[in-house]
């Protein structure tokens, strides 16, 4: 039972670091189940004979409710506290999993869409709570430390999502669909109980109760950054969600596991680069020096001092890295158009895109937490991730429609235009 208290983590850790570890652990556990569930649903319903369109429809509510949840979830976090919204997210994911642990004849498209809607709400409550909490666990003014912690949280989450893809396929093979679902629900229930005990009750609760109209940001910087985020993630998903896996299977004759393995590897690599982004973008000459930490864990994530470590990124960095990204999908599209070593150009190009996109995403994730106000931080973060979810939704819809009518090359040109829009918007961010 000692594990069910913060003291069980280590008496040498500061309270802020303990809370950071609890939040990160929650986020990791949730992400593993989220990635595994997505792969389980795709593979299992493919086995049942569902058409690709019907399988895509299973995730429609997942994306739509992500937009709604981020908009309302930030307001709930400010009123109730981020510990409550994070724990509600974990509970909803458990309910969504339990809903799927029913006989196969009950798993109709509508029923699974409802379960996936709950899972989408759970995912965005969990993400909004985790990202907002970091702002409150880093001393004010320690912007480089904030950047490092946001990058670690975001990057590790995406790497684990890729691991979750592999885990879903493995569990389906070993335990079949129902057994895999029950195992994940059971393990996540243990994490939920730990979180109920370990998270501080007042984490993220605003001093002045925000009104519902406050869900819309009044900050110009946050509005601009949110618009840039919408185009950035639309640029990724317009080719990643539907167009790429279908193209790999049809044009290269890759089997299902080869396609899934490439997609999972791409996401894992993307997450690892995100975690390393502060070391790639930093302009510090003494990066990584943290001699005052009193434990291995604090050395890894940084001791809670208010000292700056080098220069934290600004809107200029977001503009520069977005401008680098603009050229990559255009170059891949040209290679496809001129039939220039298509397989090598596509694979290598997408790996480069993933690395540069990961740095862009990490910079954005830091900037929103930095721009957000400390009191009611979840309002600003929730609004921003609403734009993120809207970009994913637009990209997902376009990915299927544009690929079906015009092919992968057109998807890549749209991706390049979307990144260009994000680049232009980034010019207006704080320099």
C-alpha positions in Angstrom: 0.0 0.0 0.0 3.0 2.3 0.3 2.9 2.8 -3.4 -0.5 4.5 -3.0 1.0 7.6 -1.5 3.4 10.2 -2.7 5.8 9.3 0.1 6.2 6.0 -1.6 7.9 7.7 -4.6 10.9 8.9 -2.6 11.3 11.0 0.5 14.1 13.0 -1.2 11.9 14.3 -4.0 10.2 17.7 -3.7 6.4 17.9 -3.6 6.4 19.5 -7.1 8.5 16.7 -8.6 6.2 14.1 -6.9 3.1 15.6 -8.5 4.9 15.8 -11.8 5.7 12.1 -11.7 2.1 11.2 -10.7 0.7 13.2 -13.6 3.3 11.8 -16.0 2.6 8.3 -14.9 -1.2 8.8 -15.3 -0.6 10.2 -18.8 1.7 7.3 -19.8 -0.8 4.7 -18.6 -3.7 6.3 -20.3 -1.7 6.7 -23.6 -0.8 3.0 -23.7 -4.4 2.0 -23.4 -5.4 4.7 -26.0 -2.9 3.5 -28.6 -3.6 -0.1 -27.9 -7.4 0.4 -28.1 -7.1 2.1 -31.5 -5.1 -0.8 -33.0 -7.4 -3.4 -31.3 -10.5 -1.7 -32.9 -9.0 -1.4 -36.3 -7.7 -5.0 -36.4 -10.6 -6.7 -34.7 -13.3 -5.0 -36.8 -11.3 -5.7 -39.9 -11.4 -9.4 -38.9 -15.2 -9.1 -38.5 -15.5 -8.0 -42.1 -16.2 -4.3 -41.5 -15.5 -2.1 -44.5 -12.7 0.6 -44.3 -15.3 3.3 -44.4 -17.2 1.7 -41.4 -14.0 1.3 -39.5 -13.2 5.0 -40.1 -16.7 5.9 -38.9 -15.9 4.2 -35.6 -13.4 7.1 -34.8 -15.6 10.0 -36.0 -17.1 10.7 -32.6 -13.7 10.3 -31.0 -12.4 13.3 -33.0 -15.6 15.4 -32.8 -15.9 15.0 -29.1 -12.2 15.9 -28.8 -13.1 19.4 -30.1 -16.0 19.8 -27.6 -14.1 18.3 -24.7 -11.1 20.6 -25.0 -13.3 23.7 -25.2 -15.4 22.8 -22.1 -12.7 20.8 -20.3 -10.5 23.8 -19.7 -13.4 25.6 -18.0 -14.2 22.5 -15.8 -10.5 22.2 -14.9 -10.5 25.8 -13.7 -13.6 25.4 -11.6 -13.2 21.9 -10.3 -9.4 21.5 -10.2 -7.1 19.6 -12.6 -6.9 16.6 -10.3 -10.6 16.0 -10.8 -10.6 16.4 -14.6 -7.7 14.0 -14.9 -9.3 11.4 -12.7 -12.6 11.9 -14.5 -10.7 11.2 -17.8 -9.2 8.0 -16.4 -12.7 6.9 -15.1 -14.3 7.5 -18.5 -11.6 5.5 -20.3 -12.3 2.6 -18.0 -16.0 2.8 -18.7 -15.3 3.0 -22.5 -13.2 -0.2 -22.2 -15.8 -2.0 -20.2 -18.5 -1.1 -22.8 -16.4 -2.9 -25.4 -16.1 -6.1 -23.3 -19.4 -7.5 -24.5 -20.3 -10.3 -26.9 -19.4 -9.6 -30.5 -23.0 -9.5 -31.7 -23.5 -6.4 -29.5 -20.6 -4.5 -31.1 -22.6 -2.5 -33.7 -21.2 0.5 -35.4 -23.3 2.9 -33.4 -22.5 1.2 -30.1 -18.8 1.3 -30.7 -19.0 4.9 -31.9 -20.5 5.8 -28.5 -17.8 3.9 -26.7 -15.2 5.7 -28.8 -16.8 9.0 -28.0 -16.3 8.4 -24.3 -12.7 7.4 -25.0 -12.2 10.7 -27.0 -13.6 12.7 -24.1 -11.4 10.8 -21.7 -8.3 11.3 -23.8 -8.7 15.1 -24.1 -9.6 15.6 -20.4 -6.5 13.7 -19.5 -4.2 15.5 -21.9 -5.6 19.0 -21.0 -5.1 18.2 -17.3 -1.6 17.0 -17.7 -0.4 19.8 -19.9 -2.0 22.5 -17.7 -0.6 21.0 -14.5 3.0 21.5 -15.7 2.5 25.2 -15.6 1.7 25.1 -11.9 4.6 22.7 -11.0 7.4 24.8 -12.3 8.6 28.0 -10.6 7.5 31.2 -12.3 10.2 32.5 -14.6 11.9 29.2 -15.1 11.0 29.1 -18.8 13.8 26.7 -19.9 12.8 24.2 -17.1 9.2 24.6 -18.3 10.2 23.8 -21.9 12.1 20.7 -20.8 9.3 19.3 -18.7 6.6 19.9 -21.4 8.9 18.3 -24.0 9.4 15.2 -21.8 5.7 14.8 -21.1 4.6 15.3 -24.7 7.4 13.3 -26.3 7.1 10.3 -24.0 3.4 10.3 -24.5 3.7 10.0 -28.3 6.4 7.4 -28.1 4.2 5.3 -25.8 1.3 5.8 -28.2 3.4 4.0 -30.8 4.2 1.3 -28.3 0.5 1.1 -27.7 -0.1 0.2 -31.4 2.3 -2.7 -31.0 0.7 -3.7 -27.7 -2.8 -3.7 -29.2 -1.8 -6.2 -31.9 0.1 -8.4 -29.4 -2.9 -8.5 -26.9 -5.3 -9.3 -29.7 -3.1 -12.2 -30.7 -2.6 -13.5 -27.2 -5.9 -12.8 -25.4 -8.3 -12.0 -28.3 -10.4 -8.8 -28.2 -12.5 -9.3 -25.1 -9.6 -10.6 -23.0 -7.4 -7.7 -24.1 -10.1 -5.1 -23.2 -10.7 -6.6 -19.7 -6.9 -6.7 -19.0 -6.5 -3.0 -20.0 -9.6 -1.9 -18.0 -8.3 -3.8 -14.9 -4.8 -2.2 -15.0 -6.1 1.3 -15.7 -8.4 0.9 -12.7 -5.3 0.4 -10.5 -3.8 3.6 -11.9 -7.0 5.5 -11.3 -7.1 4.4 -7.6 -3.5 5.6 -7.2 -4.3 8.9 -8.9 -7.3 9.5 -6.6 -5.0 9.2 -3.6 -1.9 10.9 -4.8 -3.0 14.0 -6.7 -3.4 17.2 -4.7 -7.0 18.3 -4.5 -6.6 22.0 -5.3 -4.3 21.5 -8.3 -5.2 24.0 -11.0 -8.4 25.3 -9.4 -8.9 29.0 -10.2 -9.1 31.5 -7.4 -12.0 33.3 -9.1 -14.6 30.9 -10.5 -14.6 31.5 -14.3 -17.8 32.0 -16.2 -18.7 29.7 -19.1 -18.1 32.6 -21.6 -14.4 32.6 -20.4 -13.8 29.4 -22.4 -12.8 31.6 -25.4 -9.4 33.0 -25.0 -9.0 36.8 -24.8 -5.2 36.6 -25.4 -4.1 37.6 -28.9 -1.0 35.4 -28.7 -3.0 32.3 -27.6 -5.5 32.9 -30.4 -2.7 33.1 -33.0 -0.9 30.1 -31.6 -4.1 28.1 -31.6 -4.8 29.0 -35.3 -1.2 27.9 -36.2 -1.7 24.7 -34.2 -4.9 23.9 -36.2 -3.1 24.2 -39.5 0.0 22.3 -38.2 -2.0 19.2 -37.1 -4.3 19.4 -40.2 -1.0 19.2 -42.2 0.0 16.0 -40.5 -3.3 14.2 -40.5 -4.3 15.0 -44.1 -1.9 12.4 -45.2 -1.2 10.3 -42.1 -4.6 9.0 -41.0 -6.1 7.4 -44.1 -4.1 8.3 -47.2 -0.7 6.9 -46.1 -1.7 3.5 -44.8 -3.9 2.8 -47.8 -1.2 4.0 -50.2 1.4 1.7 -48.6 -0.9 -1.3 -48.8 -2.1 -0.6 -52.4 1.0 0.8 -54.1 3.8 -1.1 -52.3 1.8 -4.2 -51.5 2.8 -4.1 -47.9 0.8 -6.4 -45.6 -1.2 -5.2 -42.7 1.5 -5.8 -40.1 4.1 -4.0 -42.2 1.9 -0.9 -42.5 1.0 -1.0 -38.8 4.7 -1.5 -37.9 5.8 1.5 -40.0 3.1 3.7 -38.5 3.9 2.7 -35.0 7.6 3.2 -35.5 7.0 6.7 -37.0 5.0 7.7 -33.9 7.6 6.3 -31.5 10.4 8.2 -33.3 8.3 11.3 -33.4 7.8 11.1 -29.6 11.5 10.6 -29.0 12.4 13.7 -31.0 9.8 15.7 -29.2 11.4 14.8 -25.9 14.8 15.8 -27.2 13.5 19.1 -28.7 14.9 21.4 -25.9 18.4 20.0 -26.6 18.0 20.5 -30.4 16.6 24.0 -30.2 18.4 25.4 -27.2 20.8 28.3 -27.6 22.3 27.7 -24.1 26.0 27.0 -23.7 25.6 25.3 -20.4 22.6 23.1 -21.2 22.1 20.0 -19.0 24.1 21.4 -16.1 22.0 20.9 -13.0 24.5 20.2 -10.1 22.0 21.0 -7.4 19.7 18.0 -7.9 19.5 15.6 -4.9 18.3 12.5 -6.8 18.6 10.8 -10.1 15.0 11.6 -11.0 15.5 15.3 -10.3 18.6 15.3 -12.4 16.6 13.8 -15.2 13.7 16.2 -15.1 15.4 19.2 -13.4 15.3 20.4 -9.8 12.7 23.0 -8.9 14.7 26.1 -8.8 13.7 29.3 -10.3 16.9 29.7 -12.3 16.8 30.0 -16.0 18.9 27.4 -18.0 19.7 29.1 -21.2 17.3 30.8 -23.5 13.8 29.5 -23.8 12.2 29.5 -27.3 10.1 32.3 -28.6 7.6 32.9 -31.4 10.6 33.4 -33.7 11.7 29.8 -33.1 8.1 28.6 -33.9 8.2 30.6 -37.2 11.7 29.3 -38.2 10.9 25.6 -37.6 7.5 25.8 -39.3 9.2 27.4 -42.4 11.6 24.4 -42.5 8.7 22.0 -42.4 6.8 23.7 -45.3 9.2 22.4 -47.9 9.2 18.7 -46.9 5.7 17.6 -48.0 6.1 19.6 -51.2 9.4 17.8 -52.0 7.8 14.4 -51.4 4.8 15.4 -53.7 7.3 16.4 -56.4 9.1 13.0 -56.1 5.7 11.2 -56.5 4.8 13.4 -59.5 8.0 12.7 -61.3 8.1 9.0 -60.2 11.5 9.6 -58.6 12.4 6.5 -56.5 8.9 6.7 -55.1 9.2 4.2 -52.2 12.6 5.6 -50.9 11.5 9.2 -51.4 8.3 8.6 -49.5 9.7 6.7 -46.6 12.8 8.9 -46.1 10.8 12.1 -46.7 8.2 11.1 -44.1 10.9 10.3 -41.5 12.4 13.7 -42.0 8.9 15.3 -41.8 8.3 13.4 -38.6 11.5 14.7 -37.0 10.9 18.3 -38.0 7.2 18.2 -37.2 8.0 16.8 -33.7 10.2 19.8 -32.9 7.4 22.1 -34.2 4.9 20.3 -32.0 7.2 20.5 -28.9 7.8 24.2 -29.4 4.0 24.8 -29.7 3.3 22.7 -26.6 5.8 24.8 -24.6 4.6 28.2 -25.9 0.9 27.6 -25.0 1.9 26.6 -21.4 4.2 29.6 -21.2 1.5 32.0 -22.6 -1.3 30.7 -20.4 -2.2 32.5 -17.2 -1.3 30.8 -14.0 -4.8 31.3 -12.5 -7.2 29.1 -14.5 -4.4 27.9 -16.7 -6.6 25.1 -18.1 -8.9 27.7 -19.8 -6.1 28.8 -22.2 -4.7 25.3 -22.6 -8.1 23.8 -23.2 -9.0 26.4 -25.9 -5.6 25.7 -27.6 -6.1 22.0 -27.7 -9.6 22.5 -29.0 -7.9 24.1 -32.1 -5.5 21.1 -32.1 -8.5 18.7 -32.1 -10.2 20.7 -34.9 -7.1 20.4 -37.0 -7.0 16.7 -36.5 -10.7 16.4 -37.5 -10.2 18.5 -40.6 -7.1 16.5 -41.6 -8.9 13.2 -41.0 -11.9 14.1 -43.2 -9.7 15.6 -45.9 -7.3 12.6 -45.8 -10.0 10.2 -46.9 -11.8 12.5 -49.3 -8.8 14.0 -51.1 -7.0 10.6 -51.3 -10.1 8.9 -52.8 -10.5 11.6 -55.4 -7.0 12.9 -56.1 -4.4 10.6 -54.5 -1.6 10.9 -52.0 0.2 13.6 -54.0 -2.7 16.0 -53.6 -2.8 15.3 -49.8 0.9 16.2 -49.6 0.4 19.5 -51.5 -2.5 20.4 -49.1 -0.1 19.5 -46.2 2.5 21.9 -47.5 -0.1 24.7 -47.8 -1.4 24.1 -44.3 2.2 24.3 -42.9 2.7 27.5 -44.9 -0.4 28.9 -43.2 1.0 27.9 -39.7 4.3 29.6 -40.7 2.7 32.9 -41.6 0.6 32.9 -38.4 3.7 32.3 -36.4 5.2 35.5 -37.7 2.7 37.3 -35.4 3.7 35.5 -32.2 5.7 37.2 -29.5 9.3 37.5 -30.6 
